[in-house]
Amino acid sequence: MHKPLHLGLVGCSAEGAALCYRTICAEGAALLGPHAHPEISMHTPSLHLYVDALERGDRAAVAALMLESAHKLKAAGAQLLLCPDNTIHQAFDLVEPHSPLPWLHIARVVADEARSRGFHRIGILGTKWLVDSDVYPAALSAAGLEPVRPTDAWRDELGALIMNELVPGTIREGTIARFQLAIDDLRSRGCDAVVLGCTEIPLIISDANSSLPTLDSTRLLARAALKAAISAALDSPGPQPIEESP
């Protein structure tokens, strides 16, 4: 097998990007051998730039930040890009046509997993920006699945908890219980699985403490990147023999 693809992490918030990075490194060994993982580079602009753009509803500014990272990562040698942040994928349609490198799309990765596991009606958790957007409804619907957004009250409450606690990594007592209740509400509305559609949510919620099966967007994206990096290496043609001059 040839060298796996060099992965470029387009970072946004620290906790989610760190979890994605750690997952690639930790799970790479099972596929590549002890201590092995693909080469990884990461670029992360100051988070406040993304937050300012999101608060203005300026998708073009979000896309510009993502493309800035894409160009810097290409210059660093990256061959495939992934962004461990669900919210900023709402600008993906503005990014992809102008990107210097191919990307994985986090919501499409999650939708593929949900379909493969036989789920049908999928609840969506994440920031208010993400839940209000079409990122997951579009990806899930394209996979033949039914998306379900939380109520407005849950969108506001969980959005505040994500930005004030999960993103800076300061979780208060009782926060996990609020996420669990939001999942219970989605279950009562007929959902058979829930997307952890903020890359920090998997730090506090998993199948072990959720009333619904979880779709961990962070780790699913990391695993998809590993698979893509290794598959490309397996598919690469070997070195061609040099013909000797007569």
C-alpha positions in Angstrom: 0.0 0.0 0.0 1.2 3.5 -0.8 1.2 6.4 1.6 -2.3 7.4 2.7 -3.7 10.8 1.6 -2.5 13.8 3.6 -5.6 15.0 5.4 -6.4 18.7 5.9 -8.5 19.6 8.9 -10.5 22.9 8.5 -10.9 23.7 12.1 -13.5 26.0 13.6 -14.1 25.3 17.3 -11.3 23.8 19.4 -13.1 21.0 21.2 -14.7 19.5 18.1 -11.5 19.8 16.0 -9.5 18.2 18.7 -11.9 15.3 19.0 -11.8 14.7 15.3 -8.0 14.9 15.2 -7.6 12.5 18.2 -10.0 10.0 16.6 -8.1 9.9 13.3 -4.8 9.4 15.2 -6.2 6.8 17.7 -8.2 4.7 15.2 -5.6 4.9 12.4 -3.5 2.3 14.2 -6.2 -0.4 13.8 -6.1 0.0 10.1 -2.4 1.0 9.4 -0.5 -0.7 12.2 0.8 0.4 15.6 1.1 4.2 16.1 0.3 4.8 12.4 -2.2 7.3 11.0 -2.4 9.5 7.9 -0.4 12.7 7.8 -2.6 15.5 9.1 -2.4 19.3 8.9 -4.9 21.7 10.5 -5.7 25.3 10.0 -8.1 27.2 12.3 -8.8 31.0 12.1 -9.9 32.8 15.2 -13.3 31.4 16.2 -14.7 34.9 16.7 -14.5 35.5 12.9 -16.8 32.6 12.3 -19.2 33.6 15.1 -19.4 37.2 13.8 -20.2 36.0 10.3 -22.8 33.5 11.6 -24.5 36.2 13.8 -24.8 38.4 10.7 -26.1 35.6 8.6 -23.2 36.2 6.2 -22.7 32.8 4.5 -20.2 34.4 2.0 -17.9 35.4 4.9 -18.1 31.9 6.4 -17.2 30.4 3.0 -14.3 32.9 2.6 -12.9 31.7 5.9 -13.2 28.0 4.9 -11.6 28.7 1.6 -8.7 30.5 3.3 -8.1 27.4 5.3 -8.4 25.2 2.2 -5.7 27.2 0.3 -3.4 27.2 3.3 -3.8 23.4 3.8 -3.2 22.7 0.1 0.0 24.7 0.5 0.9 22.5 3.4 0.5 19.4 1.2 -3.0 18.3 2.1 -4.9 16.3 -0.5 -8.3 15.8 1.1 -10.2 18.3 3.3 -12.7 17.7 6.2 -14.3 20.2 8.5 -15.3 18.9 12.0 -17.9 21.6 12.4 -21.5 21.1 11.4 -22.7 24.7 11.6 -20.4 26.2 9.0 -21.4 23.5 6.5 -24.3 25.8 5.7 -21.8 27.7 3.4 -20.6 24.5 1.8 -22.3 25.2 -1.5 -20.4 28.4 -1.7 -17.1 26.7 -0.9 -17.1 23.5 -3.0 -17.1 25.1 -6.5 -14.0 27.2 -5.6 -12.1 24.8 -3.4 -8.5 23.9 -4.5 -9.1 20.4 -3.0 -11.9 17.9 -2.6 -13.9 17.8 0.7 -15.9 15.3 2.7 -19.3 16.7 3.8 -20.1 15.9 7.4 -23.9 15.7 7.0 -23.6 13.4 4.0 -21.3 11.1 6.0 -23.9 11.0 8.8 -26.8 10.4 6.4 -25.0 7.5 4.8 -24.4 5.9 8.3 -28.1 6.5 9.3 -29.3 4.8 6.2 -26.9 1.8 6.5 -28.1 1.3 10.1 -31.7 1.1 9.0 -32.9 4.3 10.7 -35.8 6.3 9.2 -36.8 9.3 11.3 -33.8 11.3 12.5 -33.7 14.0 15.1 -31.2 16.8 14.7 -29.3 18.4 17.6 -26.8 21.3 17.2 -26.4 25.0 17.4 -29.5 27.1 16.6 -27.7 28.2 13.4 -27.2 24.5 12.4 -30.7 23.4 13.3 -32.3 26.4 11.5 -30.3 25.6 8.4 -30.9 23.1 5.6 -27.6 21.2 6.2 -29.1 18.1 7.7 -32.6 18.2 6.3 -31.0 18.3 2.8 -28.5 15.5 3.4 -31.0 13.2 5.2 -33.8 13.8 2.7 -31.4 13.0 -0.1 -30.7 9.7 1.6 -34.4 8.9 1.8 -34.6 9.7 5.5 -37.0 12.0 7.4 -35.3 14.9 9.4 -36.9 16.2 12.6 -35.8 19.5 14.1 -36.2 20.2 17.8 -38.8 22.7 19.0 -37.9 26.4 19.0 -37.5 26.3 22.8 -35.0 23.4 22.6 -33.1 25.1 19.7 -32.6 28.2 21.8 -31.6 26.5 25.0 -29.3 23.9 23.5 -27.8 26.5 21.2 -26.9 28.6 24.2 -25.5 25.6 26.1 -23.3 24.7 23.1 -21.8 28.1 22.7 -21.4 29.0 26.4 -20.3 25.6 27.7 -19.5 22.9 25.2 -17.4 25.1 22.8 -15.2 26.6 25.6 -15.1 23.2 27.4 -16.7 24.3 30.7 -19.7 22.0 31.3 -21.9 22.8 34.3 -23.8 20.3 36.4 -27.2 19.6 34.8 -26.2 20.3 31.2 -26.1 16.7 30.2 -29.5 16.2 31.6 -30.9 19.0 29.4 -29.5 17.3 26.3 -31.0 14.0 27.4 -34.4 15.6 27.9 -34.2 17.1 24.4 -33.4 13.7 23.0 -36.4 12.2 24.9 -38.6 14.8 23.3 -37.4 13.8 19.8 -38.1 10.2 20.7 -41.6 11.1 21.8 -42.1 12.6 18.3 -41.2 9.3 16.6 -37.5 9.6 16.0 -35.5 6.4 15.9 -32.1 8.0 16.0 -30.5 11.4 16.8 -27.7 13.3 15.0 -25.2 14.8 17.4 -24.9 17.6 15.0 -22.5 19.8 17.0 -19.0 18.3 17.1 -18.8 18.9 20.8 -22.0 17.1 21.8 -20.3 13.6 21.6 -18.1 14.8 24.5 -21.1 14.5 26.8 -23.7 12.3 25.0 -23.4 8.8 23.6 -25.4 5.6 23.2 -24.6 4.9 26.8 -26.7 7.9 28.1 -29.1 8.6 25.3 -32.6 7.3 24.9 -32.1 7.1 21.2 -29.2 5.6 19.1 -26.7 8.4 18.4 -25.1 9.4 15.2 -21.8 10.9 16.3 -20.9 13.4 13.5 -17.4 14.0 14.8 -16.2 10.4 14.9 -18.1 9.4 11.8 -16.4 12.2 9.8 -13.0 11.1 11.2 -13.6 7.5 10.3 -14.8 8.5 6.8 -11.6 10.5 6.3 -9.5 7.5 7.5 -11.3 5.2 5.0 -10.9 7.7 2.2 -7.2 8.3 2.9 -6.4 4.6 3.0 -8.6 3.6 0.1 -6.9 6.2 -2.1 -3.6 4.7 -1.2 -4.7 1.2 -2.0 -6.1 2.3 -5.3 -2.9 4.2 -6.3 -0.9 2.6 -9.1 2.5 1.4 -8.0 5.7 2.9 -9.4 6.0 2.3 -13.1 9.1 0.5 -14.3 11.6 2.6 -16.2 12.2 1.3 -19.6 15.9 1.0 -20.5 17.1 2.5 -23.6 18.1 0.0 -26.3 
